[in-house]
Amino acid sequence: DVHGDSSPRQSSSNSSSELYAAFGANSEQLVSYQVAADVEESVVMKKRMLRRFPHVIVRSDLRDAHCYIFSRWVLDIFDDDVLRNMESVKDELIPHIVRSQFRSRKH
């Protein structure tokens, strides 16, 4: 893991909606998503991710509005039971989608 130089914010009443979002500088693709309350000392990104996206922009001025719009295929990849038992889109679905976009496709 590689540690970024962003320091976490002091906790506030809105800490659950504060986040660190890293975007590929050239593609504007979301490559990392971390809730500020979960960041202890620094934003951590995998070396593998930084090799694929050597230039990233980490933003801490964004807030989670808890309004999500997905293509239908995103929901189609999950079993109905998984979706019914999912407690949080932000904590379960979003991180899974961000990680999944970088997994190699095995056929």
DSSP file (Angstrom, degrees, kcal/mol; ACC not computed):
  #  RESIDUE AA STRUCTURE BP1 BP2  ACC     N-H-->O    O-->H-N    N-H-->O    O-->H-N    TCO  KAPPA ALPHA  PHI   PSI    X-CA   Y-CA   Z-CA
    1    1 A D              0   0    0      0, 0.0     2,-0.4     0, 0.0    45,-0.2   0.000 360.0 360.0 360.0 148.3    0.0    0.0    0.0
    2    2 A V  E     -A   45   0A   0     43,-3.1    43,-2.4     0, 0.0     2,-0.5  -0.959 360.0-137.6-116.5 134.7    1.1    3.6   -0.6
    3    3 A H  E     -A   44   0A   0     -2,-0.4    41,-0.2    41,-0.2     2,-0.1  -0.778  14.1-142.4 -94.8 132.0    0.1    6.3    1.7
    4    4 A G        -     0   0    0     39,-3.3    -1,-0.0    -2,-0.5    39,-0.0  -0.300  19.9-118.9 -80.4 173.3   -1.1    9.6    0.3
    5    5 A D  S    S+     0   0    0     37,-0.1     2,-0.4    -2,-0.1    -1,-0.1   0.249  74.7 116.5-100.1  13.4   -0.2   12.9    1.9
    6    6 A S        -     0   0    0     37,-0.2    37,-0.6     1,-0.0    -2,-0.1  -0.678  56.8-145.5 -79.9 130.0   -3.8   14.0    2.6
    7    7 A S        -     0   0    0     -2,-0.4    35,-0.2    35,-0.1    34,-0.1  -0.756  22.4-106.8 -96.0 145.3   -4.5   14.3    6.2
    8    8 A P        -     0   0    0      0, 0.0     2,-0.1     0, 0.0    -1,-0.1  -0.281  34.3-110.7 -69.5 155.0   -7.9   13.4    7.5
    9    9 A R        -     0   0    0      1,-0.1     2,-0.1     6,-0.1     3,-0.1  -0.429  35.6 -96.9 -78.6 157.0  -10.4   16.0    8.6
   10   10 A Q        -     0   0    0     -2,-0.1    -1,-0.1     1,-0.1    27,-0.0  -0.483  54.7 -92.9 -68.0 146.0  -11.3   16.5   12.2
   11   11 A S        +     0   0    0     -2,-0.1     2,-0.3    -3,-0.1    -1,-0.1  -0.296  53.2 170.1 -66.1 147.1  -14.6   14.8   13.0
   12   12 A S    >   -     0   0    0     -3,-0.1     3,-1.7     0, 0.0     4,-0.2  -0.845  52.4 -88.2-143.3 178.7  -17.7   16.7   12.7
   13   13 A S  T 3  S+     0   0    0     -2,-0.3     3,-0.3     1,-0.3    -2,-0.1   0.728 127.1  50.2 -67.1 -19.7  -21.4   16.1   12.7
   14   14 A N  T >> S+     0   0    0      1,-0.2     3,-2.0     2,-0.1     4,-0.9   0.175  72.5 118.0-100.4  17.1  -21.3   15.4    8.9
   15   15 A S  T <4  +     0   0    0     -3,-1.7    22,-0.7     1,-0.3     3,-0.3   0.765  67.2  62.7 -61.0 -25.5  -18.4   13.0    9.1
   16   16 A S  T 34 S+     0   0    0     -3,-0.3    -1,-0.3     1,-0.2    -2,-0.1   0.743 109.4  40.7 -71.5 -20.5  -20.5   10.1    7.7
   17   17 A S  T <4 S+     0   0    0     -3,-2.0    47,-2.1    18,-0.1     2,-0.3   0.499  93.4  98.3-104.8  -4.6  -21.0   12.1    4.4
   18   18 A E  B  <  +B   63   0B   0     -4,-0.9    18,-2.1    -3,-0.3    19,-0.5  -0.636  54.6 168.9 -78.9 140.7  -17.4   13.4    4.2
   19   19 A L  E     -C   35   0C   0     43,-0.9     2,-0.5    -2,-0.3    43,-0.4  -0.963  39.0-127.9-149.0 163.2  -15.3   11.3    1.8
   20   20 A Y  E     -C   34   0C   0     14,-3.4    14,-2.7    -2,-0.3     2,-0.5  -0.982  29.3-173.8-111.7 122.0  -12.1   11.1   -0.1
   21   21 A A  E     -CD  33  59C   0     38,-2.3    38,-3.0    -2,-0.5     2,-0.5  -0.976   7.9-159.0-121.2 125.6  -12.6   10.3   -3.7
   22   22 A A  E     -CD  32  58C   0     10,-2.5     9,-3.1    -2,-0.5    10,-1.4  -0.899  10.4-171.2-106.9 130.4   -9.7    9.6   -6.0
   23   23 A F  E     -CD  30  57C   0     34,-2.6    34,-2.7    -2,-0.5     2,-0.3  -0.922  33.2-105.6-119.4 142.8  -10.1   10.0   -9.7
   24   24 A G  E  >  - D   0  56C   0      5,-2.5     4,-2.9    -2,-0.4    32,-0.2  -0.530  32.3-135.8 -62.3 127.9   -7.8    9.1  -12.6
   25   25 A A  T  4 S+     0   0    0     30,-3.0    -1,-0.2    -2,-0.3    31,-0.1   0.847  99.7  33.8 -60.2 -36.8   -6.4   12.4  -13.7
   26   26 A N  T  4 S+     0   0    0     29,-0.4    -1,-0.2     1,-0.1    30,-0.1   0.773 129.5  32.8 -90.4 -27.4   -6.8   11.7  -17.4
   27   27 A S  T  4 S-     0   0    0      2,-0.1    -2,-0.2     0, 0.0     3,-0.1   0.653  86.2-138.2-104.1 -17.4   -9.9    9.6  -17.3
   28   28 A E     <  +     0   0    0     -4,-2.9     2,-0.3     1,-0.2    -3,-0.1   0.711  51.4 153.2  59.9  21.4  -11.9   11.1  -14.4
   29   29 A Q        -     0   0    0     -5,-0.2    -5,-2.5     1,-0.1     2,-0.5  -0.640  53.9-112.8 -80.4 135.6  -12.7    7.5  -13.5
   30   30 A L  E     +C   23   0C   0     -2,-0.3    -7,-0.2    -7,-0.2     3,-0.1  -0.580  44.4 166.1 -69.2 119.3  -13.4    6.9   -9.8
   31   31 A V  E     +     0   0C   0     -9,-3.1     2,-0.3    -2,-0.5    -8,-0.2   0.570  61.8  18.7-113.9 -14.8  -10.5    4.7   -8.6
   32   32 A S  E     -C   22   0C   0    -10,-1.4   -10,-2.5    13,-0.1     2,-0.4  -0.976  54.8-174.5-157.2 145.7  -10.8    5.0   -4.9
   33   33 A Y  E     +C   21   0C   0     -2,-0.3     2,-0.4   -12,-0.2   -12,-0.2  -0.948  12.0 169.6-145.1 115.8  -13.6    5.9   -2.5
   34   34 A Q  E     -C   20   0C   0    -14,-2.7   -14,-3.4    -2,-0.4     2,-0.3  -0.994  33.1-126.3-135.2 131.0  -13.0    6.2    1.3
   35   35 A V  E >>  -C   19   0C   0     -2,-0.4     3,-1.9   -16,-0.2     4,-0.6  -0.572  24.0-130.7 -71.6 132.5  -15.3    7.6    3.9
   36   36 A A  G >4 S+     0   0    0    -18,-2.1     3,-1.2    -2,-0.3   -17,-0.1   0.836 106.1  60.7 -56.6 -35.9  -13.4   10.3    5.9
   37   37 A A  G 34 S+     0   0    0    -22,-0.7    -1,-0.3   -19,-0.5   -21,-0.1   0.753 103.7  52.0 -64.4 -22.7  -14.4    8.7    9.2
   38   38 A D  G <4 S+     0   0    0     -3,-1.9     2,-0.6     2,-0.0    -1,-0.3   0.549  88.8  93.0 -89.1  -9.1  -12.7    5.5    8.2
   39   39 A V    <<  -     0   0    0     -3,-1.2     4,-0.1    -4,-0.6   -30,-0.0  -0.768  51.0-179.6 -90.7 118.9   -9.4    7.2    7.3
   40   40 A E  S    S-     0   0    0     -2,-0.6    -1,-0.2     2,-0.3     3,-0.1   0.977  72.7 -19.3 -82.8 -63.6   -7.1    7.2   10.3
   41   41 A E  S    S-     0   0    0      1,-0.4     2,-0.3   -34,-0.1    -2,-0.1   0.712 124.0  -0.7-117.7 -34.3   -3.9    9.0    9.3
   42   42 A S  S    S-     0   0    0    -35,-0.2    -1,-0.4   -37,-0.0     2,-0.4  -0.988  74.4 -91.7-155.5 160.0   -3.7    9.0    5.5
   43   43 A V        -     0   0    0    -37,-0.6   -39,-3.3    -2,-0.3     2,-0.5  -0.625  44.7-150.5 -74.5 131.1   -5.6    8.0    2.4
   44   44 A V  E     +A    3   0A   0     -2,-0.4     2,-0.4   -41,-0.2   -41,-0.2  -0.904  18.1 176.9-112.4 131.9   -4.3    4.5    1.3
   45   45 A M  E     -A    2   0A   0    -43,-2.4   -43,-3.1    -2,-0.5     2,-0.1  -0.985  33.5-108.6-130.0 144.6   -4.1    3.3   -2.3
   46   46 A K     >  -     0   0    0     -2,-0.4     4,-1.9   -45,-0.2     3,-0.3  -0.388  21.8-127.0 -68.3 144.7   -2.7    0.0   -3.5
   47   47 A K  H  > S+     0   0    0      1,-0.2     4,-2.1     2,-0.2     5,-0.2   0.885 111.4  58.7 -58.3 -39.2    0.5    0.1   -5.5
   48   48 A R  H  > S+     0   0    0      1,-0.2     4,-1.7     2,-0.2    -1,-0.2   0.887 105.9  48.5 -58.2 -40.0   -1.2   -1.8   -8.3
   49   49 A M  H  > S+     0   0    0     -3,-0.3     4,-2.5     1,-0.2    -1,-0.2   0.895 110.3  50.7 -68.2 -39.8   -3.8    1.0   -8.6
   50   50 A L  H  < S+     0   0    0     -4,-1.9    -2,-0.2     2,-0.2    -1,-0.2   0.800 107.1  54.3 -70.9 -27.2   -1.2    3.7   -8.7
   51   51 A R  H  < S+     0   0    0     -4,-2.1    -1,-0.2    -5,-0.2    -2,-0.2   0.898 113.2  42.7 -68.6 -39.4    0.7    1.8  -11.4
   52   52 A R  H  < S+     0   0    0     -4,-1.7    -2,-0.2     1,-0.3    -1,-0.2   0.863 130.3  27.2 -73.7 -35.4   -2.5    1.7  -13.5
   53   53 A F     <  +     0   0    0     -4,-2.5    -1,-0.3    -5,-0.1    -2,-0.1  -0.741  69.1 171.2-126.2  81.1   -3.3    5.4  -12.6
   54   54 A P  S    S+     0   0    0      0, 0.0     2,-0.6     0, 0.0    -1,-0.1   0.731  73.2  50.6 -67.6 -20.1    0.0    7.1  -11.9
   55   55 A H  S    S+     0   0    0     -3,-0.1   -30,-3.0     2,-0.0   -29,-0.4  -0.946  73.1 165.6-121.3 111.4   -1.7   10.5  -11.8
   56   56 A V  E     -D   24   0C   0     -2,-0.6     2,-0.5   -32,-0.2   -32,-0.2  -0.886  29.8-141.6-123.1 155.1   -4.7   10.7   -9.5
   57   57 A I  E     -D   23   0C   0    -34,-2.7   -34,-2.6    -2,-0.3     2,-0.6  -0.976  15.9-159.1-114.6 119.6   -6.7   13.6   -8.1
   58   58 A V  E     -D   22   0C   0     -2,-0.5     2,-0.4   -36,-0.2   -36,-0.2  -0.883  10.0-166.6-102.4 124.3   -7.8   13.1   -4.6
   59   59 A R  E     +D   21   0C   0    -38,-3.0   -38,-2.3    -2,-0.6     3,-0.1  -0.908  23.6 171.3-114.4 137.7  -10.7   15.3   -3.6
   60   60 A S        +     0   0    0     -2,-0.4   -41,-0.2   -40,-0.2    -1,-0.1   0.252  68.4  81.1-121.6   8.0  -12.0   15.9   -0.1
   61   61 A D  S    S+     0   0    0    -43,-0.1     2,-0.2     2,-0.0   -41,-0.1   0.314  72.7  97.3 -96.8   8.4  -14.5   18.7   -0.9
   62   62 A L        -     0   0    0    -43,-0.4   -43,-0.9    -3,-0.1     2,-0.4  -0.654  57.1-155.8 -96.1 153.7  -17.2   16.3   -2.1
   63   63 A R  B     -B   18   0B   0     -2,-0.2     2,-0.7   -45,-0.2   -45,-0.2  -0.960  22.3-116.3-127.7 147.5  -20.1   15.1    0.1
   64   64 A D        -     0   0    0    -47,-2.1    26,-0.0    -2,-0.4   -46,-0.0  -0.743  22.9-171.7 -83.7 114.9  -22.2   12.0   -0.3
   65   65 A A        -     0   0    0     -2,-0.7    -1,-0.1     2,-0.2     3,-0.1   0.495  35.8-127.2 -85.2  -3.9  -25.7   13.1   -1.1
   66   66 A H  S    S+     0   0    0      1,-0.2     2,-0.5   -49,-0.1    -2,-0.1   0.809  73.0 120.5  60.5  32.3  -27.0    9.5   -0.6
   67   67 A C        -     0   0    0      2,-0.0     2,-0.4     0, 0.0    -1,-0.2  -0.975  42.4-174.9-125.9 114.8  -28.7    9.6   -4.0
   68   68 A Y        -     0   0    0     -2,-0.5     2,-0.5    -3,-0.1    22,-0.0  -0.917  14.4-169.8-121.2 136.0  -27.4    6.9   -6.4
   69   69 A I        +     0   0    0     -2,-0.4     2,-0.3     0, 0.0    -2,-0.0  -0.990  16.3 176.0-124.3 124.9  -28.1    6.3  -10.0
   70   70 A F        -     0   0    0     -2,-0.5     2,-0.1     2,-0.0    -2,-0.0  -0.892  34.8-107.4-126.5 154.2  -26.9    3.1  -11.7
   71   71 A S    >>  -     0   0    0     -2,-0.3     3,-1.3     1,-0.1     4,-0.8  -0.488  40.8-111.8 -68.7 152.4  -27.1    1.4  -15.0
   72   72 A R  H >> S+     0   0    0      1,-0.3     4,-1.8     2,-0.2     3,-0.6   0.839 114.2  66.2 -57.9 -35.0  -29.4   -1.7  -14.8
   73   73 A W  H 3> S+     0   0    0      1,-0.2     4,-1.2     2,-0.2    -1,-0.3   0.794  91.8  63.3 -60.7 -28.0  -26.5   -4.0  -15.3
   74   74 A V  H <4 S+     0   0    0     -3,-1.3     3,-0.4     1,-0.2    -1,-0.2   0.929 109.0  39.2 -62.4 -44.2  -25.0   -3.0  -12.0
   75   75 A L  H X< S+     0   0    0     -4,-0.8     3,-1.2    -3,-0.6    -1,-0.2   0.807 109.2  62.9 -74.3 -29.3  -28.0   -4.4  -10.2
   76   76 A D  H 3< S+     0   0    0     -4,-1.8    -1,-0.2     1,-0.2    -2,-0.2   0.733  91.9  64.6 -68.4 -22.2  -28.2   -7.4  -12.5
   77   77 A I  T 3< S+     0   0    0     -4,-1.2     2,-0.4    -3,-0.4    -1,-0.2   0.625  94.2  75.1 -77.9 -10.1  -24.8   -8.7  -11.4
   78   78 A F  S <  S-     0   0    0     -3,-1.2     2,-0.1    -4,-0.2     0, 0.0  -0.818  86.3-116.2-105.2 142.8  -26.1   -9.3   -7.9
   79   79 A D     >  -     0   0    0     -2,-0.4     4,-2.0     1,-0.1     3,-0.3  -0.426  29.9-117.3 -65.4 145.5  -28.3  -12.1   -6.7
   80   80 A D  H  > S+     0   0    0      1,-0.2     4,-2.4     2,-0.2     5,-0.2   0.863 115.7  54.7 -56.3 -37.8  -31.7  -10.8   -5.5
   81   81 A D  H  > S+     0   0    0      2,-0.2     4,-2.0     1,-0.2    -1,-0.2   0.885 105.9  52.1 -64.4 -38.0  -31.0  -12.2   -2.0
   82   82 A V  H  > S+     0   0    0     -3,-0.3     4,-0.8     1,-0.2    -2,-0.2   0.930 111.2  46.9 -63.1 -44.9  -27.7  -10.2   -1.9
   83   83 A L  H >< S+     0   0    0     -4,-2.0     3,-0.6     1,-0.2    -2,-0.2   0.898 111.5  51.0 -64.7 -40.1  -29.6   -7.0   -2.8
   84   84 A R  H 3< S+     0   0    0     -4,-2.4    -1,-0.2     1,-0.2    -2,-0.2   0.866 114.0  44.6 -64.6 -35.5  -32.3   -7.7   -0.2
   85   85 A N  H 3< S+     0   0    0     -4,-2.0     2,-0.3    -5,-0.2    -1,-0.2   0.512  85.6 112.7 -88.2  -4.9  -29.8   -8.3    2.5
   86   86 A M    <<  -     0   0    0     -4,-0.8     3,-0.1    -3,-0.6    -3,-0.0  -0.537  44.5-173.1 -71.3 127.0  -27.6   -5.3    1.6
   87   87 A E        +     0   0    0     -2,-0.3     2,-0.4     1,-0.3    -1,-0.2   0.755  66.6  26.7 -92.7 -27.5  -27.8   -2.7    4.4
   88   88 A S     >> -     0   0    0      1,-0.1     4,-2.0     2,-0.0     5,-0.9  -0.960  48.3-164.2-145.6 122.2  -25.9    0.2    2.8
   89   89 A V  I  4>S+     0   0    0     -2,-0.4     5,-2.7     3,-0.2     4,-0.4   0.927 100.0  48.2 -64.1 -45.0  -25.4    1.2   -0.8
   90   90 A K  I  45S+     0   0    0      1,-0.2    -1,-0.2     3,-0.2    -2,-0.0   0.901 119.6  35.7 -63.6 -43.3  -22.6    3.5    0.3
   91   91 A D  I  45S+     0   0    0      3,-0.1    -1,-0.2     4,-0.1    -2,-0.2   0.729 133.7  19.1 -87.6 -22.9  -20.8    1.0    2.5
   92   92 A E  I  X5S+     0   0    0     -4,-2.0     4,-1.1     3,-0.1    -3,-0.2   0.805 125.7  37.2-114.5 -50.5  -21.4   -2.2    0.5
   93   93 A L  I  ><S+     0   0    0     -5,-0.9     4,-2.5    -4,-0.4     5,-0.2   0.949 113.6  50.3 -76.7 -49.5  -22.3   -1.6   -3.1
   94   94 A I  H  ><S+     0   0    0     -5,-2.7     4,-2.6     1,-0.2     5,-0.2   0.940 112.5  46.0 -58.3 -51.8  -20.1    1.4   -4.0
   95   95 A P  H  > S+     0   0    0      0, 0.0     4,-2.4     0, 0.0    -1,-0.2   0.893 112.9  52.1 -59.6 -36.5  -16.8    0.0   -2.7
   96   96 A H  H  X S+     0   0    0     -4,-1.1     4,-2.7     2,-0.2    -2,-0.2   0.920 110.7  46.8 -64.2 -43.5  -17.6   -3.3   -4.5
   97   97 A I  H  X S+     0   0    0     -4,-2.5     4,-1.6     2,-0.2    -1,-0.2   0.919 111.7  50.5 -65.3 -43.9  -18.2   -1.6   -7.8
   98   98 A V  H  < S+     0   0    0     -4,-2.6     4,-0.3    -5,-0.2    -2,-0.2   0.931 115.8  42.1 -60.8 -45.4  -15.1    0.5   -7.5
   99   99 A R  H >< S+     0   0    0     -4,-2.4     3,-1.5    -5,-0.2     4,-0.4   0.901 110.6  57.5 -66.9 -40.7  -13.0   -2.6   -6.7
  100  100 A S  H >< S+     0   0    0     -4,-2.7     3,-1.2     1,-0.3    -1,-0.2   0.793  92.4  67.3 -63.6 -30.2  -14.7   -4.8   -9.4
  101  101 A Q  T 3< S+     0   0    0     -4,-1.6    -1,-0.3     1,-0.3    -2,-0.2   0.675 104.5  45.4 -67.6 -13.5  -13.9   -2.4  -12.3
  102  102 A F  T <  S+     0   0    0     -3,-1.5    -1,-0.3    -4,-0.3    -2,-0.2   0.435  86.3 107.5-109.5  -1.0  -10.2   -3.3  -11.9
  103  103 A R  S <  S-     0   0    0     -3,-1.2     2,-0.2    -4,-0.4    -3,-0.0  -0.510  77.2-108.7 -74.9 145.4  -10.4   -7.1  -11.5
  104  104 A S        -     0   0    0     -2,-0.2     2,-0.6     1,-0.1    -1,-0.1  -0.494  30.4-118.7 -73.1 145.0   -9.3   -9.1  -14.4
  105  105 A R        -     0   0    0     -2,-0.2     2,-0.5    -3,-0.0    -1,-0.1  -0.755  28.0-163.7 -86.1 119.5  -12.0  -10.8  -16.4
  106  106 A K              0   0    0     -2,-0.6    -2,-0.0     1,-0.1     0, 0.0  -0.921 360.0 360.0-107.1 124.0  -11.6  -14.6  -16.3
  107  107 A H              0   0    0     -2,-0.5    -1,-0.1     0, 0.0    -2,-0.0   0.352 360.0 360.0-118.8 360.0  -13.5  -16.6  -18.9
